[in-house]
Amino acid sequence: MTKLLYLKASPRGADSKSTAIADAYLAKFKAQNPGIEIDVLDLFSEHLPEFDGDKVAAKMTVIMGQNHSDAEKTLWDEITGIANRFISADIYLIATPMWNSGIPYKFKHYIDVIHQPGLLWGLDPENGYFGLLQNKKAVLALTSGAYGADMPSPAFGIDHQSTYLGSWLNQAGINDIEEIRFQPTLLTSDPDSDFKAAIEAAEALAA
Ligand SMILES: Cc1cc2nc3c(=O)[nH]c(=O)nc-3n(C[C@H](O)[C@H](O)[C@H](O)COP(=O)(O)O)c2cc1C
């Protein structure tokens, strides 16, 4: 069965515009694919373990091609369990605001936990990195309050949001990426119309 993992990176619940846009996409997508399995991961309510020195050591053991100690194995099993929830999906629906030109820290924390050697990517001394995920796609619902591609310079923020997510997904092997943008959400003379247009774009993309 096809599985969609919906990552929510805004803590604003029902007020979140990125979530509303992704919800509109999902409603349409679900209507057309009634058999789809949906897993929702709300990054601000999910407990994520610290990626501390011991976990970094376990990661380095993998990179060096060595065997984990018993203590490292326990830590790595926890990381693998969290990453496997991501790996098991076929489609990623990602709703995220821009925070300080990038993504909210809880989302970055999640990426630092799951983006691991032997799980999302591999390392070849001659050819460098390669993604381990295949035949997957991602849909990004992106918001920012003041940043917008057509806003006058200097913009409030630089788009490290979509560029960072794109390069992360590419590095994991996910190259089929669609974007729905509502940018800017605040610094616009007609936020309601712009929001409506983003919802319509989300529905059209799902169709
Ligand atoms: C901590 C924080 C940092 C933000 N940084 C930026 C930024 O760098 N550029 C920008 O245009 N908007 C920024 N914003 C505004 C949000 O991106 C904007 O309000 C967005 O629409 C929120 O999306 P949401 O409704 O899905 O939460 C920031 C908001 C917060 C709370």
The ligand as a Tripos MOL2 file, in Angstrom:
@<TRIPOS>MOLECULE
LIG
   31    33     1     0     0
SMALL
NO_CHARGES

@<TRIPOS>ATOM
      1 C1         10.7310   32.3720   14.8220 C.3       1 LIG1
      2 C2         10.2060   32.9180   13.5300 C.ar      1 LIG1
      3 C3         11.1070   33.2860   12.5390 C.ar      1 LIG1
      4 C4         10.6390   33.7690   11.3070 C.ar      1 LIG1
      5 N1         11.5530   34.0920   10.3270 N.ar      1 LIG1
      6 C5         11.1110   34.5680    9.1370 C.ar      1 LIG1
      7 C6         12.0400   34.9090    8.0760 C.ar      1 LIG1
      8 O1         13.2450   34.7700    8.1820 O.2       1 LIG1
      9 N2         11.5290   35.4170    6.9260 N.ar      1 LIG1
     10 C7         10.1920   35.5910    6.7380 C.ar      1 LIG1
     11 O2          9.8010   36.0440    5.6650 O.2       1 LIG1
     12 N3          9.2880   35.2490    7.7110 N.ar      1 LIG1
     13 C8          9.7190   34.7400    8.8880 C.ar      1 LIG1
     14 N4          8.8060   34.3870    9.8700 N.ar      1 LIG1
     15 C9          7.3640   34.4900    9.5890 C.3       1 LIG1
     16 C10         6.7430   33.1450    9.1960 C.3       1 LIG1
     17 O3          7.4870   32.5040    8.1870 O.3       1 LIG1
     18 C11         5.3170   33.3900    8.6560 C.3       1 LIG1
     19 O4          4.5300   34.0050    9.6390 O.3       1 LIG1
     20 C12         4.6680   32.1310    8.1470 C.3       1 LIG1
     21 O5          3.5230   32.4740    7.4260 O.3       1 LIG1
     22 C13         4.2770   31.1880    9.2720 C.3       1 LIG1
     23 O6          3.7920   29.9810    8.7090 O.3       1 LIG1
     24 P1          2.7270   29.1100    9.5170 P.3       1 LIG1
     25 O7          1.4490   29.8990    9.4720 O.co2     1 LIG1
     26 O8          2.6360   27.8290    8.7820 O.co2     1 LIG1
     27 O9          3.2370   28.9460   10.9120 O.co2     1 LIG1
     28 C14         9.2530   33.9070   11.0870 C.ar      1 LIG1
     29 C15         8.3520   33.5420   12.1140 C.ar      1 LIG1
     30 C16         8.8200   33.0560   13.3240 C.ar      1 LIG1
     31 C17         7.8310   32.6560   14.3900 C.3       1 LIG1
@<TRIPOS>BOND
     1     1     2 1
     2     2     3 ar
     3     2    30 ar
     4     3     4 ar
     5     4     5 ar
     6     4    28 ar
     7     5     6 ar
     8     6     7 ar
     9     6    13 1
    10     7     8 2
    11     7     9 ar
    12     9    10 ar
    13    10    11 2
    14    10    12 ar
    15    12    13 ar
    16    13    14 ar
    17    14    15 1
    18    14    28 ar
    19    15    16 1
    20    16    17 1
    21    16    18 1
    22    18    19 1
    23    18    20 1
    24    20    21 1
    25    20    22 1
    26    22    23 1
    27    23    24 1
    28    24    25 2
    29    24    26 1
    30    24    27 1
    31    28    29 ar
    32    29    30 ar
    33    30    31 1
@<TRIPOS>SUBSTRUCTURE
     1 LIG1         1 GROUP 0 **** ****
